[in-house]
Structure formats: C-alpha cells, structure tokens
C-alpha cells in the first residue's frame, strides 16, 4: 500500500467500468445512483474545461466567513435544530480549528456561557437551555468546551453530576439509553465513553458489559448496526468501534470483517463513501467511514499484522480528497452532502474532518501527509477517536487527569430513573 495513487481522475478519461453496474432491473436505488454519477461527471467535466492544472482548491476564506457568521447568527432554517444547539457549537468550532482559524476570546467565552446554560441540574447537557439532559448534546458540549480549552471552559463541566447522569442512563445489559426513558443504540455508548474518558470519570462499573453489548451489534456484513440485528451503518460502526478503542477492547471485534466492510463503502466512481450497502455517496461519511481506518490500522497493528503500510491508511485517500474538494464545496462557503444539495454546518464539519483524515497519516512519532492540490489546502489533523484536534485532546486529558476520579462506591445505578448518591436515598 506504500506509494502514491494514480493522478487526478478528472484529468484522465473516466472509466465506465467504475460506474454503477446493475442487472438491467430498474429500481429507485439504481436510478438515483445513476443521477449522482451523472452530476459528478458534469462537475468534473466543468472543472476540466475551466482549469488547466490539477489543483482543486479548498475555499478556505469562504468557509471561514460562513462559519464565523454561524457562531453569532443563524437563519430561520436552523429553528428545527433548537434541541441540537451544542451540536451547532461543536460543528462550527471544530471546523474552525481544522481551518486553523482562531476564535476571539470574547466569542469563546460566550460559547462557554451558553453551554453552561445547557447543563442540566441533574448532570449532563441538554440540546438547549431548560431541556432534558441527553447523551448526544452532552458529547457535543464536552467536545466544544475542550476545543475552547480554557479554564473557564473546563470548569463549566460538573464532573460529579456528569457521572451521575451517565450512570442514570446505563442499562443492565451494558448498553445506554440516550436520555432517561429514551432509545438505546450504539451512539449512546460512544458518547458516554468519549465524555467519560476526556473528563476522567471513567469508573469501572460505568462500562461493565458494554464491550459485549457493542460486539453484539456487529453483524454478518462486518460492520455494526445501531442495535443487535440491524443493518451495518457507517455512523453506528464508527461509534461502536471508537467506544471499544476508548475502553481498550477493540480486539473483541472481527477486525478483518470490519475492514472488508468499510473499504467496500468507498465508491469507485465518486471517490467518497456511502453509509450503507446500496446507498448513495454522502460527504458526511468522509469522516464516519474514513475515520474508521486509522482505528482499524492501529488495532490490526496491535494484533501483529506486519504488512500494514507505514505511509497510508487502507483507503484511497486522494480520491476522497478529490470528491470533497470538487463535489462538496459551496462556492460561497460551507460544504455539503453531494452536488445539488444545500450546505449546512453538519456536513461542513464532517467533510472537513474526513478531508483531514485523508491528508494525515500516523501520529506525532510517525507522520506522513498527502495533500491534494496546493499546500493551502492542508487542514490541521483531527483525532480519529474524539474528532477534535489532537493537541486539544492532550490538553483536556492533562487538565482532567490532575483532578481526582469521582468515587463511584456511593453511587447507585438505577436504569429506571436516576443514579443517586447513597446519602440522598430515602
């Protein structure tokens, strides 16, 4: 796997054999797939006519302006995300750190104060002030505060109550519900493991039986479903695998079956990733799928695989960069799912995160870069487990590991309601 891939496909003839092949039976899926391929072929054809050199450009300034405005003002279209406001903070802050654009101290402090109002009195964070605590915005809020990385940001997190909240949503089989009375899926295990490890509240009983429950989500395809028995899905597969890496249990998975599944999700013609078998390419899976490959690379290395590359991940990194830079950028800023779709902060975050994964190989000790186009296209690296920049992860771990791990002996896990300290029990 060492060496460099073939030159940009947009400066070669597109190979019909790489396009979608069916058995002559027209379905909704086959029709939509051909439409996507046609739209991408048009994008590449237009690019070839307008540019003489294979130098796709990251529209850095346009993305910065789009993100900077979003930190202060959102259009009415975002009203539907009123229960996801910490996510908006995370998506924008992480995109800015990947672009290496600093956030003014006053704005960062405002973000911290807003997130403090989203913290529930019973622990964890809600999707907005006054709402119920939920694992998904808890993950987003903790990540956003770690990106800010100031004492003010760290001190907002009530670690004792956060642990109480995590125990309150832990189930006897090792799974987690997203909120009290909510649904179970593998995202919740990842959100819990991520925030617990970053804030140093990873007490032993919190994840009892969780690795076995996650393992039960791996199906015959090789990937993981949201719960046992469901179809393998890129987002759930990332969450389950990353949670096991955090817990030091990734070896319980069938790693080679997982590798076979995820590399098969990179589309031969488009260069981007699909989330499930027979689905369309989508820019957000540039992270959810490609982000799995660093985790698998390291897991297989630990298992003693000696043939692994020391320069590249096990996917076509250049093709993914090409898809993101040519097909996923809005010319006025922001990134998107695929040609013809609208920009949004979610796809901006995960397209840039996937672009970063595709540009950087290795860690601080062994690092190789593969930058498609100009050097100005280079993004900062992102941590493949937490999806924030590695130095922010290191700084948060250093801060929280100076603090004592909360004592879990006097805490009682109550899946039906809440986790409470014994001195508060009647």
C-alpha positions, 0 to 999 in steps of 0.5 A, a space after each residue: 500500500 506504500 506509494 502514491 495513487 494514480 493522478 487526478 481522475 478528472 484529468 484522465 478519461 473516466 472509466 465506465 467500468 467504475 460506474 454503477 453496474 446493475 442487472 438491467 432491473 430498474 429500481 429507485 436505488 439504481 436510478 438515483 445512483 445513476 443521477 449522482 454519477 451523472 452530476 459528478 461527471 458534469 462537475 468534473 467535466 466543468 472543472 476540466 474545461 475551466 482549469 488547466 492544472 490539477 489543483 482543486 482548491 479548498 475555499 478556505 476564506 469562504 468557509 471561514 466567513 460562513 462559519 464565523 457568521 454561524 457562531 453569532 447568527 443563524 437563519 430561520 432554517 436552523 429553528 428545527 435544530 433548537 434541541 441540537 444547539 451544542 451540536 451547532 457549537 461543536 460543528 462550527 468550532 471544530 471546523 474552525 480549528 481544522 481551518 486553523 482559524 482562531 476564535 476571539 476570546 470574547 466569542 469563546 467565552 460566550 460559547 462557554 456561557 451558553 453551554 453552561 446554560 445547557 447543563 442540566 441540574 441533574 448532570 449532563 447537557 441538554 440540546 438547549 437551555 431548560 431541556 432534558 439532559 441527553 447523551 448526544 448534546 452532552 458529547 457535543 458540549 464536552 467536545 466544544 468546551 475542550 476545543 475552547 480549552 480554557 479554564 473557564 471552559 473546563 470548569 463549566 463541566 460538573 464532573 460529579 453530576 456528569 457521572 451521575 447522569 451517565 450512570 442514570 442512563 446505563 442499562 443492565 445489559 451494558 448498553 445506554 439509553 440516550 436520555 432517561 426513558 429514551 432509545 438505546 443504540 450504539 451512539 449512546 455508548 460512544 458518547 458516554 465513553 468519549 465524555 467519560 474518558 476526556 473528563 476522567 470519570 471513567 469508573 469501572 462499573 460505568 462500562 461493565 458489559 458494554 464491550 459485549 453489548 457493542 460486539 453484539 451489534 456487529 453483524 454478518 456484513 462486518 460492520 455494526 448496526 445501531 442495535 443487535 440485528 440491524 443493518 451495518 451503518 457507517 455512523 453506528 460502526 464508527 461509534 461502536 468501534 471508537 467506544 471499544 478503542 476508548 475502553 481498550 477492547 477493540 480486539 473483541 471485534 472481527 477486525 478483518 470483517 470490519 475492514 472488508 466492510 468499510 473499504 467496500 463503502 468507498 465508491 469507485 466512481 465518486 471517490 467518497 463513501 456511502 453509509 450503507 450497502 446500496 446507498 448513495 455517496 454522502 460527504 458526511 461519511 468522509 469522516 464516519 467511514 474514513 475515520 474508521 481506518 486509522 482505528 482499524 490500522 492501529 488495532 490490526 497493528 496491535 494484533 501483529 499484522 506486519 504488512 500494514 503500510 507505514 505511509 497510508 491508511 487502507 483507503 484511497 485517500 486522494 480520491 476522497 480528497 478529490 470528491 470533497 474538494 470538487 463535489 462538496 464545496 459551496 462556492 460561497 462557503 460551507 460544504 455539503 452532502 453531494 452536488 445539488 444539495 444545500 450546505 449546512 454546518 453538519 456536513 461542513 464539519 464532517 467533510 472537513 474532518 474526513 478531508 483531514 483524515 485523508 491528508 494525515 497519516 500516523 501520529 506525532 512519532 510517525 507522520 506522513 501527509 498527502 495533500 491534494 492540490 496546493 499546500 493551502 489546502 492542508 487542514 490541521 489533523 483531527 483525532 480519529 477517536 474524539 474528532 477534535 484536534 489532537 493537541 486539544 485532546 492532550 490538553 483536556 486529558 492533562 487538565 482532567 487527569 490532575 483532578 481526582 476520579 469521582 468515587 463511584 462506591 456511593 453511587 447507585 445505578 438505577 436504569 429506571 430513573 436516576 443514579 443517586 448518591 447513597 446519602 440522598 436515598 430515602 
